[in-house]
Amino acid sequence: MIPRAFIIGWPVAQSRSPLIHATWLDELRIEGAYERIALPPQELEGFLATFAERGFVGGNVTIPHKEKAFAACAATTPTAARLQAVNTLWMESGKLHGENTDVMGFLASLDEDVPGWGKTLKKTAVLGAGGAARAIVYALLSRGARRIVVVNRTKARSEELRSRFDGSIELADPGDLPNALTNVDLLVNATSLGMVGQPPLEIDLAPLPDHAVVADIVYVPLETALLAAARRRGLRTSGGLGMLLYQAVPGFTHWFDVRPRVTPALRARIVADIEGKR
Ligand SMILES: NC(=O)c1ccc[n+]([C@@H]2O[C@H](COP(=O)([O-])OP(=O)(O)OC[C@H]3O[C@@H](n4cnc5c(N)ncnc54)[C@H](OP(=O)(O)O)[C@@H]3O)[C@@H](O)[C@H]2O)c1
């Protein structure tokens, strides 16, 4: 039987993961499969308990299942345990294992796009307080960020995020943005604003210093209005596509026993898909 992996989510139609894994399976001539499964929340528990019997070696987990999947794991990596959410599952010694690869994906992408970005991290600002923002705050702390300002519409959610991390997290309302952006070395958009079909992210970058880096984890469109504005100001930028590609590497390695590479060809294929040219 060929190894089969999955992505489960609700909805899941928008996911580019099947194309990423199909490209690697093709490129590496591996006989395997990666299947998209739309899984309503009430079916998650049953699916996780039986997927191995159904011939799956593991898979990816997306919204809204990341926290419940974490709870179902027999073992997780320290990163997943810290975030209490997983996006990658695999079976090991008959037990369900989980990891959160968004952290590593975000860091690998920023390292590639803006080498040396982490050298000055006196103050960073993260827009958003959802699951992705949580992973990014953790990633920034792991690289020595000293002062992180989280800006989110819903205060209760940013307070919940702050409660997960010791010290060093400050909260600001979107109305306080000019102040929050002053002296910021790195600004990250981890909200869904600016994504196709979502409201625009309206933000004035004027308070950012000239050495600031601007990252946006939204990848549809590939260049968001935030990134375009940062580029016009001459700031260094990093888009969301790299994070999407790099977060996929550990899962593929677990399921198919080969470590794939994020190549220009892979990037070009996903870009063509996002731009509707495939
Ligand atoms: N590049 C990648 O690999 C990658 C990985 C993960 C996620 N992402 C992207 O990151 C984004 C966030 O994902 P997530 O998993 O963190 O989602 P999530 O848990 O649903 O969080 C969404 C965030 O966006 C904010 N938001 C949504 N609509 C808003 C609005 N109209 N006005 C102000 N704030 C709004 C939310 O604020 P409230 O708390 O106020 O609702 C929250 O902070 C998505 O676009 C996702 O596609 C990209």
The ligand as an SDF file (V2000), in Angstrom:
LIG
                    3D

 48 52  0  0  0  0  0  0  0  0999 V2000
    1.7180   31.9600    5.5460 N   0  0  0  0  0  0  0  0  0  0  0  0
    1.3160   30.9280    6.2730 C   0  0  0  0  0  0  0  0  0  0  0  0
    1.8640   29.8190    6.2000 O   0  0  0  0  0  0  0  0  0  0  0  0
    0.2090   31.0900    7.2470 C   0  0  0  0  0  0  0  0  0  0  0  0
    0.0740   30.2250    8.3460 C   0  0  0  0  0  0  0  0  0  0  0  0
   -0.9770   30.4270    9.2410 C   0  0  0  0  0  0  0  0  0  0  0  0
   -1.8920   31.4720    9.0220 C   0  0  0  0  0  0  0  0  0  0  0  0
   -1.7300   32.2810    7.9290 N   0  0  0  0  0  0  0  0  0  0  0  0
   -2.6650   33.3850    7.6830 C   0  0  0  0  0  0  0  0  0  0  0  0
   -2.6830   34.2030    8.8480 O   0  0  0  0  0  0  0  0  0  0  0  0
   -3.9740   34.7730    9.0380 C   0  0  0  0  0  0  0  0  0  0  0  0
   -4.4370   34.5280   10.4750 C   0  0  0  0  0  0  0  0  0  0  0  0
   -4.5750   33.1340   10.7130 O   0  0  0  0  0  0  0  0  0  0  0  0
   -4.9930   32.5450   12.1500 P   0  0  0  0  0  0  0  0  0  0  0  0
   -4.8940   31.0830   12.0430 O   0  0  0  0  0  0  0  0  0  0  0  0
   -4.2950   33.2500   13.2370 O   0  0  0  0  0  0  0  0  0  0  0  0
   -6.5440   32.9630   12.1870 O   0  0  0  0  0  0  0  0  0  0  0  0
   -7.4330   33.2810   13.4660 P   0  0  0  0  0  0  0  0  0  0  0  0
   -6.9950   32.4620   14.6330 O   0  0  0  0  0  0  0  0  0  0  0  0
   -8.8460   33.2100   12.9970 O   0  0  0  0  0  0  0  0  0  0  0  0
   -7.0910   34.8440   13.8120 O   0  0  0  0  0  0  0  0  0  0  0  0
   -7.4820   35.8780   12.9410 C   0  0  0  0  0  0  0  0  0  0  0  0
   -6.8680   37.1960   13.4000 C   0  0  0  0  0  0  0  0  0  0  0  0
   -7.2560   38.2150   12.4630 O   0  0  0  0  0  0  0  0  0  0  0  0
   -7.9670   39.2530   13.1410 C   0  0  0  0  0  0  0  0  0  0  0  0
   -9.0610   39.7550   12.3050 N   0  0  0  0  0  0  0  0  0  0  0  0
   -9.8620   39.0370   11.4850 C   0  0  0  0  0  0  0  0  0  0  0  0
  -10.7670   39.8540   10.8980 N   0  0  0  0  0  0  0  0  0  0  0  0
  -10.5280   41.1080   11.3770 C   0  0  0  0  0  0  0  0  0  0  0  0
  -11.1200   42.3870   11.1530 C   0  0  0  0  0  0  0  0  0  0  0  0
  -12.1520   42.5420   10.2980 N   0  0  0  0  0  0  0  0  0  0  0  0
  -10.6020   43.4700   11.7970 N   0  0  0  0  0  0  0  0  0  0  0  0
   -9.5650   43.3260   12.6440 C   0  0  0  0  0  0  0  0  0  0  0  0
   -8.9520   42.1420   12.9100 N   0  0  0  0  0  0  0  0  0  0  0  0
   -9.4420   41.0540   12.2810 C   0  0  0  0  0  0  0  0  0  0  0  0
   -8.5320   38.5910   14.3770 C   0  0  0  0  0  0  0  0  0  0  0  0
   -8.8330   39.5730   15.3240 O   0  0  0  0  0  0  0  0  0  0  0  0
   -9.9540   39.3020   16.4560 P   0  0  0  0  0  0  0  0  0  0  0  0
   -9.2560   38.5070   17.5420 O   0  0  0  0  0  0  0  0  0  0  0  0
  -10.3320   40.6650   16.8780 O   0  0  0  0  0  0  0  0  0  0  0  0
  -11.0640   38.5300   15.8040 O   0  0  0  0  0  0  0  0  0  0  0  0
   -7.3600   37.6700   14.7700 C   0  0  0  0  0  0  0  0  0  0  0  0
   -6.3570   38.4040   15.4090 O   0  0  0  0  0  0  0  0  0  0  0  0
   -4.8610   34.1300    7.9560 C   0  0  0  0  0  0  0  0  0  0  0  0
   -4.9520   35.0340    6.8930 O   0  0  0  0  0  0  0  0  0  0  0  0
   -4.0910   32.9000    7.5130 C   0  0  0  0  0  0  0  0  0  0  0  0
   -4.3400   32.5550    6.1700 O   0  0  0  0  0  0  0  0  0  0  0  0
   -0.6990   32.1240    7.0520 C   0  0  0  0  0  0  0  0  0  0  0  0
  1  2  1  0
  2  3  2  0
  2  4  1  0
  4  5  1  0
  4 48  2  0
  5  6  2  0
  6  7  1  0
  7  8  2  0
  8  9  1  0
  8 48  1  0
  9 10  1  0
  9 46  1  0
 10 11  1  0
 11 12  1  0
 11 44  1  0
 12 13  1  0
 13 14  1  0
 14 15  2  0
 14 16  1  0
 14 17  1  0
 17 18  1  0
 18 19  2  0
 18 20  1  0
 18 21  1  0
 21 22  1  0
 22 23  1  0
 23 24  1  0
 23 42  1  0
 24 25  1  0
 25 26  1  0
 25 36  1  0
 26 27  1  0
 26 35  1  0
 27 28  2  0
 28 29  1  0
 29 30  1  0
 29 35  2  0
 30 31  1  0
 30 32  2  0
 32 33  1  0
 33 34  2  0
 34 35  1  0
 36 37  1  0
 36 42  1  0
 37 38  1  0
 38 39  2  0
 38 40  1  0
 38 41  1  0
 42 43  1  0
 44 45  1  0
 44 46  1  0
 46 47  1  0
M  CHG  2   8   1  16  -1
M  END
$$$$
